[in-house]
Amino acid sequence: METIWTPSPNFDQRKLPVTILVMHYTGMKDAASAINWLANPDAKVSAHYVVTEDGQIVQMVNEENRAWHAGRGYWRGIEDVNSASIGIEIVNPGHEWGYVPFPEEQMDSVTRLASEIVGRHNIAKSNIIGHSDLAPARKQDPGELFDWGRLARHGLALERPTKNLFDPIWTDGGFMLALERFGYDITAKKDAVVAFQRRFRQENIDGIIDGETRAILLSLMLDRERGITK
């Protein structure tokens, strides 16, 4: 894919192989502000790629290097998520500046870029996650308007379970144990539930452990145990 190279000085050496792809939104007023900030050495943040509203892809850090996009976080036993991941920043004002749906041209580029990254690094679709998944207490992005379903249809994310769902009637404690086993940091319990819902039940992210939330997690766990997903 054609990209514009706008280098960021904010990177260092990886300590782990790439096994995770993280989706972000920029959470800034416009693309220029986001790119300028990610290229600013004082910012101490960066990403491998930025995708603008019209679908233009800007590369800021080589994939072989460790960009500083994830911050403090955890996913499936990995605490240094930056070392194990590639980060895509998707231009969107986010919840602070007026969260809006992601345009078709933008999602098309995100999908094609993700496909290329996954192909290069053999990333499992269960490890294609949002920033909020790895840092539930701190982050909301890419948020409930992000089209995970589109990525799932291309084999680039886990699908939301919709068929043959049933409530296992776990206690709240049992649900949290299952959520931790699935991969989330559950230190901030409600935040972890909200992050899970933001990813897998986007129309209702109330943080309540209800029957539908339990049923969705159970289905995902069963698929994993059957080897349908990793």
ZAKEKE-914183 format. One record per residue: x, y, z of N, C-alpha, C in turn; residue in three letters. Coordinates in steps of 0.1 Angstrom, whole numbers, plus 2048, in hexadecimal, padded with zeros to 3 digits. Example, Ala and Ser with C-alpha at 12.3 -4.5 7.8 and 13.67 -1.06 7.14 Angstrom:
% ZAKEKE-914183
ATOM/nX/nY/nZ/caX/caY/caZ/cX/cY/cZ/rest
ATOM/884/7C7/84E/87B/7D3/84E/884/7DF/84E/ALA
ATOM/880/7EA/847/889/7F5/847/881/800/84F/SER
END
This chain:
% ZAKEKE-914183
ATOM/nX/nY/nZ/caX/caY/caZ/cX/cY/cZ/rest
ATOM/808/7F4/800/800/800/800/809/80D/800/MET
ATOM/804/817/7F9/80C/823/7F9/80B/82B/806/GLU
ATOM/816/82F/80B/816/836/818/81F/842/817/THR
ATOM/81C/84C/820/824/857/821/82D/855/82D/ILE
ATOM/83A/857/82C/844/855/837/846/862/83E/TRP
ATOM/841/862/84B/843/86E/854/84A/868/860/THR
ATOM/857/868/861/85D/861/86D/85B/868/87A/PRO
ATOM/859/85F/884/859/864/892/866/85F/899/SER
ATOM/86C/867/8A2/877/863/8A9/874/85B/8B5/PRO
ATOM/867/859/8B8/863/852/8C4/862/843/8C2/ASN
ATOM/86D/83C/8C3/86D/82E/8C2/87A/829/8C8/PHE
ATOM/87A/81C/8CB/886/815/8CF/886/807/8CA/ASP
ATOM/88E/7FE/8D0/890/7F1/8CC/886/7E7/8D2/GLN
ATOM/880/7DE/8CA/877/7D4/8CF/87E/7CA/8D8/ARG
ATOM/877/7C5/8E1/87C/7BA/8EA/874/7AD/8E8/LYS
ATOM/86A/7AE/8E0/861/7A2/8DD/85D/7A2/8CF/LEU
ATOM/85A/796/8C9/855/795/8BC/847/79B/8BA/PRO
ATOM/844/79F/8AE/836/7A5/8AC/82C/79A/8AC/VAL
ATOM/822/79C/8B5/817/792/8B6/80A/799/8B7/THR
ATOM/809/7A6/8B8/7FD/7AE/8BB/7FC/7BA/8B2/ILE
ATOM/7F0/7BD/8AD/7ED/7C9/8A6/7E3/7D1/8AE/LEU
ATOM/7E6/7DE/8B0/7DE/7E6/8B9/7D8/7F2/8B0/VAL
ATOM/7CA/7F3/8B1/7C3/7FE/8AB/7C1/809/8B5/MET
ATOM/7C4/815/8B1/7C2/821/8B9/7B9/82B/8B1/HIS
ATOM/7B3/835/8B8/7B0/841/8B1/7B9/84C/8B6/TYR
ATOM/7BB/857/8AE/7C4/861/8B2/7BF/86A/8BD/THR
ATOM/7B2/86C/8BE/7AD/874/8C9/7B1/883/8C8/GLY
ATOM/7B4/888/8BC/7B8/896/8BB/7AF/89C/8B0/MET
ATOM/7AF/8A9/8AF/7A6/8B1/8A7/7A7/8AD/898/LYS
ATOM/7B3/8AB/893/7B5/8A8/885/7C1/8A0/883/ASP
ATOM/7C3/89B/876/7CE/893/873/7DC/89A/875/ALA
ATOM/7DD/8A6/870/7E9/8AD/871/7EE/8AE/880/ALA
ATOM/7E5/8B2/889/7E8/8B3/897/7ED/8A5/89C/SER
ATOM/7E7/89B/898/7EB/88D/89D/7F9/88A/898/ALA
ATOM/7FB/88B/88B/808/888/885/813/890/88B/ILE
ATOM/811/89D/88C/81B/8A6/892/81E/8A2/8A0/ASN
ATOM/814/89E/8A8/817/89A/8B6/81F/88D/8B6/TRP
ATOM/81B/883/8AE/822/876/8AE/830/878/8A8/LEU
ATOM/833/882/8A1/841/885/89C/849/88E/8A5/ALA
ATOM/843/893/8B0/849/89C/8B9/851/894/8C4/ASN
ATOM/85E/896/8C5/866/88F/8CF/862/892/8DD/PRO
ATOM/85C/89D/8DF/857/8A0/8ED/84B/898/8F1/ASP
ATOM/844/893/8E7/837/88C/8E9/83A/87E/8F0/ALA
ATOM/845/878/8EC/848/86A/8F1/83E/860/8EE/LYS
ATOM/837/862/8E3/82D/859/8DE/82F/858/8CE/VAL
ATOM/82A/84D/8C9/82B/84B/8BB/822/83F/8B7/SER
ATOM/822/83C/8AA/81B/830/8A5/822/82C/898/ALA
ATOM/820/820/894/826/81C/887/81F/822/87B/HIS
ATOM/812/823/87C/80A/829/871/7FF/832/877/TYR
ATOM/7FC/83C/86E/7F0/844/870/7E7/843/863/VAL
ATOM/7DA/841/865/7D1/841/85A/7C8/84C/85B/VAL
ATOM/7C8/855/851/7C0/861/851/7B1/85E/84D/THR
ATOM/7A9/868/84E/79A/866/84B/798/862/83C/GLU
ATOM/7A0/867/833/79F/864/825/7A6/857/821/ASP
ATOM/7AC/850/82A/7B3/844/827/7C1/844/825/GLY
ATOM/7C7/850/826/7D6/851/824/7DD/84B/82F/GLN
ATOM/7E7/843/82C/7EF/83C/837/7FD/843/838/ILE
ATOM/800/847/844/80C/84D/848/814/844/851/VAL
ATOM/820/840/84C/829/838/855/832/840/85D/GLN
ATOM/833/83E/86A/83C/846/872/847/83E/879/MET
ATOM/846/831/87A/850/829/881/851/81C/879/VAL
ATOM/85D/817/876/85E/80A/86F/859/7FF/878/ASN
ATOM/853/7F5/872/84D/7EA/87A/857/7E3/882/GLU
ATOM/864/7E3/87E/86E/7DB/886/871/7E2/893/GLU
ATOM/86D/7EF/894/86F/7F6/8A1/863/7F7/8AA/ASN
ATOM/866/7FA/8B6/85C/7FB/8C1/856/809/8C2/ARG
ATOM/84B/80B/8BC/844/818/8BD/83E/81A/8CB/ALA
ATOM/83B/826/8CF/836/829/8DD/828/82C/8DC/TRP
ATOM/81F/823/8D9/811/825/8D7/808/81F/8E2/HIS
ATOM/80C/815/8E8/803/80E/8F1/804/813/900/ALA
ATOM/80F/817/904/811/81C/912/80F/810/91C/GLY
ATOM/80C/813/928/80A/809/932/7FE/800/92E/ARG
ATOM/801/7F3/92E/7F6/7EA/92A/7F9/7DC/92C/GLY
ATOM/7F0/7D3/927/7F1/7C5/929/7E8/7BE/91F/TYR
ATOM/7ED/7B3/919/7E4/7AB/911/7EA/79D/910/TRP
ATOM/7E2/794/915/7E5/785/915/7F4/782/91A/ARG
ATOM/7F7/788/925/803/785/92C/80F/78E/928/GLY
ATOM/80C/797/91E/817/7A0/91A/815/7AE/920/ILE
ATOM/81F/7B3/927/81E/7C0/92D/825/7CB/925/GLU
ATOM/830/7C7/91E/836/7D0/915/82F/7CF/907/ASP
ATOM/823/7D4/906/81C/7D3/8FA/822/7DA/8EE/VAL
ATOM/829/7E5/8F1/830/7EC/8E6/83A/7E3/8DF/ASN
ATOM/841/7DB/8E7/84B/7D2/8E1/845/7C8/8D8/SER
ATOM/839/7C4/8DB/833/7B8/8D4/829/7BC/8CA/ALA
ATOM/828/7C9/8C7/81C/7CE/8BF/820/7D8/8B4/SER
ATOM/817/7D9/8AB/817/7E4/8A1/80B/7ED/8A4/ILE
ATOM/80C/7FA/8A3/801/803/8A7/7FD/80B/89A/GLY
ATOM/7EF/80B/898/7E9/813/88E/7E1/81E/895/ILE
ATOM/7E4/82A/892/7DC/835/897/7D2/83A/88C/GLU
ATOM/7C6/83A/88F/7BB/83D/885/7B6/84B/889/ILE
ATOM/7B7/854/87F/7B3/862/882/7A4/863/885/VAL
ATOM/7A1/867/891/793/869/896/794/872/8A2/ASN
ATOM/78B/87C/8A4/78C/885/8AF/78A/87E/8BD/PRO
ATOM/784/872/8BC/782/86A/8C9/778/870/8D2/GLY
ATOM/776/86A/8DD/76C/86E/8E7/76E/87C/8EC/HIS
ATOM/77A/881/8ED/77C/88E/8F2/778/899/8E9/GLU
ATOM/77A/897/8DC/778/8A2/8D2/76C/8A0/8C9/TRP
ATOM/764/896/8CB/758/894/8C3/759/887/8BB/GLY
ATOM/758/87C/8C1/75A/86F/8BB/750/86D/8AF/TYR
ATOM/755/868/8A4/74D/866/898/750/859/892/VAL
ATOM/747/853/88A/74A/847/883/757/848/87A/PRO
ATOM/75D/83D/877/769/83D/86E/765/83C/860/PHE
ATOM/769/845/857/765/845/849/768/838/842/PRO
ATOM/761/836/837/763/82A/82F/771/829/82A/GLU
ATOM/776/834/824/784/835/81E/78E/831/829/GLU
ATOM/78C/836/835/795/834/840/795/825/844/GLN
ATOM/789/820/846/788/811/84A/78E/808/83F/MET
ATOM/78C/80C/832/792/804/827/7A1/803/828/ASP
ATOM/7A7/80F/82B/7B6/80F/82C/7BA/808/839/SER
ATOM/7B3/809/844/7B6/802/850/7B6/7F3/84E/VAL
ATOM/7AC/7EF/847/7AA/7E0/844/7B6/7DB/83B/THR
ATOM/7B9/7E2/831/7C4/7DE/828/7D1/7DE/82F/ARG
ATOM/7D3/7E9/837/7E0/7EA/83E/7E1/7DF/849/LEU
ATOM/7D6/7DC/850/7D6/7D1/85A/7D9/7C4/853/ALA
ATOM/7D3/7C2/847/7D6/7B5/840/7E4/7B3/83D/SER
ATOM/7EB/7BE/839/7F9/7BD/835/801/7BA/842/GLU
ATOM/7FE/7C1/84C/806/7BF/859/804/7B1/85E/ILE
ATOM/7F8/7AC/85E/7F5/79F/863/7FD/795/85A/VAL
ATOM/7FD/797/84D/804/78E/845/813/78E/847/GLY
ATOM/819/799/84A/827/79A/84C/82B/793/85A/ARG
ATOM/822/794/864/826/790/871/81E/784/876/HIS
ATOM/815/77F/86E/80D/773/872/806/776/880/ASN
ATOM/7FF/781/881/7F8/785/88D/7EB/77E/88E/ILE
ATOM/7E8/777/899/7DB/770/89B/7D0/77B/89C/ALA
ATOM/7C4/778/897/7BA/782/897/7B5/785/8A5/LYS
ATOM/7B7/77C/8AF/7B4/77F/8BD/7BE/789/8C3/SER
ATOM/7C9/78C/8BC/7D2/796/8C1/7D2/7A3/8B9/ASN
ATOM/7C7/7A5/8B2/7C4/7B1/8AB/7BA/7B8/8B4/ILE
ATOM/7BF/7C2/8BB/7B7/7C8/8C7/7B7/7D7/8C6/ILE
ATOM/7AE/7DD/8CF/7AE/7EB/8D1/7B7/7EF/8DC/GLY
ATOM/7BA/7FC/8DC/7C2/802/8E7/7BA/7FF/8F5/HIS
ATOM/7AD/800/8F4/7A5/7FE/901/7A6/7F0/906/SER
ATOM/7A9/7E7/8FD/7AA/7D9/901/7B6/7D6/90A/ASP
ATOM/7C1/7DD/906/7CE/7DB/90E/7CF/7E5/91A/LEU
ATOM/7C7/7EF/91A/7C8/7F9/925/7BA/7FE/928/ALA
ATOM/7B2/7F5/92E/7A4/7F8/930/7A1/804/93A/PRO
ATOM/7AA/806/943/7A8/810/94D/7AC/81E/947/ALA
ATOM/7B3/81E/93C/7B9/82B/937/7B3/82F/92A/ARG
ATOM/7AF/826/922/7AC/829/914/79E/824/90F/LYS
ATOM/799/82C/905/78C/828/8FF/78D/825/8F1/GLN
ATOM/798/827/8EB/79A/826/8DC/79D/818/8D7/ASP
ATOM/799/815/8CB/793/81E/8C1/784/820/8C3/PRO
ATOM/77E/81A/8CE/771/81E/8D1/766/816/8CB/GLY
ATOM/759/818/8D0/74E/810/8CC/749/813/8BE/GLU
ATOM/74E/81D/8B7/74A/81F/8A9/754/819/89F/LEU
ATOM/75E/813/8A4/768/80D/89B/762/800/895/PHE
ATOM/764/7FE/888/75D/7F3/881/766/7E6/882/ASP
ATOM/765/7E0/88E/76C/7D3/890/766/7C8/887/TRP
ATOM/759/7C9/884/752/7BF/87C/758/7BF/86E/GLY
ATOM/75C/7CA/869/762/7CA/85B/76F/7C3/85C/ARG
ATOM/778/7C5/866/784/7BE/867/782/7AF/869/LEU
ATOM/778/7AC/871/775/79D/873/771/796/866/ALA
ATOM/769/79D/85E/765/797/851/771/794/848/ARG
ATOM/77C/79B/84A/788/799/842/792/790/84A/HIS
ATOM/78E/78A/855/796/781/85D/7A1/789/864/GLY
ATOM/79E/796/867/7A8/79E/86E/7A4/7A2/87C/LEU
ATOM/79B/79B/882/796/79E/88F/78D/792/893/ALA
ATOM/78B/790/8A0/781/787/8A5/773/78C/8A2/LEU
ATOM/76B/783/89D/75D/787/89B/755/788/8A8/GLU
ATOM/74B/790/8A8/742/790/8B4/739/784/8B3/ARG
ATOM/739/77C/8BD/730/770/8BD/721/775/8BD/PRO
ATOM/719/76F/8B5/70B/772/8B4/702/766/8B4/THR
ATOM/707/75A/8B1/6FF/74E/8B0/701/745/8BC/LYS
ATOM/6F6/73E/8BF/6F6/734/8C9/6FC/738/8D7/ASN
ATOM/6F9/745/8DA/6FE/74A/8E7/6F6/745/8F2/LEU
ATOM/6FC/742/8FD/6F5/73F/909/6FC/744/915/PHE
ATOM/6F5/748/91F/6FB/74E/92B/700/744/935/ASP
ATOM/70D/744/938/712/739/941/70F/73C/950/PRO
ATOM/709/748/952/705/74C/95F/711/74C/969/ILE
ATOM/71C/751/964/727/752/96D/724/75D/978/TRP
ATOM/72B/75C/983/72B/767/98C/733/772/986/THR
ATOM/732/77E/98C/73B/789/987/74A/785/988/ASP
ATOM/74D/77E/993/75B/77A/995/75F/770/98B/GLY
ATOM/756/767/987/759/75D/97D/75B/763/96F/GLY
ATOM/752/76D/96C/754/774/960/761/77B/95F/PHE
ATOM/766/781/96A/772/789/96A/77E/77F/968/MET
ATOM/77D/773/96E/788/769/96C/788/765/95D/LEU
ATOM/77D/763/957/77C/75F/949/782/76B/940/ALA
ATOM/77F/777/944/783/782/93C/793/783/93D/LEU
ATOM/798/781/949/7A6/781/94B/7AD/776/943/GLU
ATOM/7A7/76A/943/7AC/75F/93B/7AB/762/92C/ARG
ATOM/7A2/76A/928/7A1/76D/91A/7AC/777/916/PHE
ATOM/7B1/77F/91F/7BC/787/91C/7BC/795/922/GLY
ATOM/7B2/799/929/7B1/7A7/92E/7B7/7A8/93C/TYR
ATOM/7BC/7B4/93E/7C0/7B8/94C/7B4/7BC/953/ASP
ATOM/7B0/7B5/95E/7A4/7B7/965/7A6/7BF/972/ILE
ATOM/7B1/7C6/973/7B4/7CD/980/7A9/7D7/982/THR
ATOM/7A5/7DF/978/79A/7E8/979/78E/7E1/973/ALA
ATOM/786/7DA/97C/77C/7D1/977/772/7D7/96D/LYS
ATOM/76B/7E1/971/761/7E7/968/767/7EC/95B/LYS
ATOM/772/7F2/95C/779/7F7/950/77C/7EB/946/ASP
ATOM/780/7E0/94C/782/7D4/944/776/7CF/93D/ALA
ATOM/76B/7CF/944/75E/7CB/93E/75A/7D5/933/VAL
ATOM/75B/7E2/936/758/7EC/92C/760/7EA/91F/VAL
ATOM/76D/7E7/921/776/7E5/915/772/7D9/90D/ALA
ATOM/76E/7CE/914/769/7C2/90D/75D/7C5/906/PHE
ATOM/753/7CC/90C/747/7D0/905/749/7DA/8F9/GLN
ATOM/753/7E3/8FB/756/7EC/8F0/75B/7E5/8E4/ARG
ATOM/761/7D9/8E6/767/7D1/8DB/75C/7C8/8D6/ARG
ATOM/754/7C2/8DE/74C/7B7/8DA/73D/7B9/8DB/PHE
ATOM/739/7C4/8E1/72A/7C8/8E2/729/7D7/8E2/ARG
ATOM/72C/7DD/8D6/72E/7EB/8D5/722/7F4/8D8/GLN
ATOM/716/7EE/8D7/70A/7F6/8D8/706/7F8/8E7/GLU
ATOM/70D/7F1/8F0/70A/7F2/8FE/716/7F0/906/ASN
ATOM/71D/7FA/90B/729/7F9/912/727/7FF/920/ILE
ATOM/71E/7F9/927/71A/7FE/935/723/7F9/940/ASP
ATOM/72C/7EF/93D/734/7E9/947/72D/7DF/951/GLY
ATOM/721/7DC/94D/719/7D2/956/71B/7C4/950/ILE
ATOM/71E/7BB/959/720/7AD/955/713/7A7/954/ILE
ATOM/70D/7A7/949/6FF/7A2/947/700/795/93F/ASP
ATOM/6F5/78F/93C/6F4/782/936/6FA/782/928/GLY
ATOM/6F8/78D/920/6FD/78D/913/70C/78F/913/GLU
ATOM/712/797/91C/720/798/91D/727/78B/921/THR
ATOM/721/784/92A/726/777/92E/726/76D/922/ARG
ATOM/71A/76D/91B/719/764/910/723/767/905/ALA
ATOM/726/773/902/730/777/8F8/73D/772/8FC/ILE
ATOM/741/774/908/74E/770/90D/74F/761/90D/LEU
ATOM/745/75A/911/745/74B/911/747/746/903/LEU
ATOM/740/74C/8F9/742/747/8EB/750/749/8E6/SER
ATOM/756/754/8E9/764/757/8E6/76D/74D/8EC/LEU
ATOM/76B/74A/8F9/773/741/900/772/733/8FA/MET
ATOM/766/72F/8F7/764/721/8F1/76B/720/8E3/LEU
ATOM/76A/72B/8DB/770/72B/8CE/77F/729/8D0/ASP
ATOM/785/72F/8DA/793/72E/8DD/797/720/8E1/ARG
ATOM/78F/71A/8EA/792/70D/8EF/790/703/8E3/GLU
ATOM/787/705/8DA/786/6FC/8CF/790/6FE/8C4/ARG
ATOM/799/708/8C6/7A3/70B/8BC/79E/713/8B0/GLY
ATOM/791/718/8B1/78C/720/8A6/794/72D/8A5/ILE
ATOM/797/733/8B1/79F/73F/8B2/7AA/73C/8BC/THR
ATOM/7B5/743/8BB/7C0/741/8C4/7BF/74B/8D0/LYS
END
